[in-house]
Amino acid sequence: MKRLVLKVLPDEATRLAALKRGEIDIAYSIRGELADELRHTPGLSIKAVAVQGTFCVYFADQWDAKSPWYNQKVRLAASLAIDRKTINEALTMGFSHVTGASVFPDMFEFYWPPPPPVYDPAQAKQLLAGAGYPNGFDAGLYFCDSSYSNIAEAVVNNLREVGIRTELRPIERAAFLKGATDKKYKNLIQLGPGAFGNAATRLESLVVKGGPFTYGNYPDIDDLFPLQAVELDRTKREAILHKMQQMVQERVIFAPIWQLAFLNGVGARVSESSFGRIPGFPYTAPYDELALNRV
């Protein structure tokens, strides 16, 4: 019986090089140009897993009447400025799920499928002009987990193209999460919630008053949350949760980016990688399903 050996290789290029040399059989998280190189390397293949991590831009100042983000038209303009399809093709080879659901993964119970997001920079500029910003505005800092600063860089560039001028501020993950839960950030925050659960648990942590990542709240959305929590009829509970998600989408509390596809490299010796056997889980599991070709 062969032993399973795990190696920690923090750098993506190092992981890919080890996979190409045959030193390892599976490499987690290979993105962008490296993923394209992986895809075109004979004997290697990409295994993409759509995970529960949903990336979005959070307008932390939308409850401040003095902020441009208080205006829903400005928030919608920012969402229209994001070229999700191009970013998806460049960074995750088109495997990420581009939906309008912001913080709600499509595999979660009680998920409400919103209309797909639209990329329309011309309309974004029109909305900004109508909101009193014909020349755009200085939007301050754009905070993100440094592990996903490549996504943030692309979004920041898109925003600048329509006149929303913001400066990227990547922060190491532990510090970023602490700052987010301590409510220390302003302007724009790139969130990527990845906890398992259902639509109700996402609402509780990211939308409803008192949530660890909630910077502000809408009372009419808050009023619906306890109703769904005590509703024993599943159909009625689902209807309440769908209504709450619809309200989140209509008010542009977040600008959705995508539901992340975790890209992994698999070597020629692997006959069964076990990726995707647990929905939403990005890694190989269960390990006893892993199999290598006989040599």
Summary of the structure (lengths in Angstrom):
residues: 295
radius of gyration: 20.6
end to end distance: 14.1
largest distance: 68.9
contacts: 910
relative contact order: 0.21
helix: 39%
strand: 20%
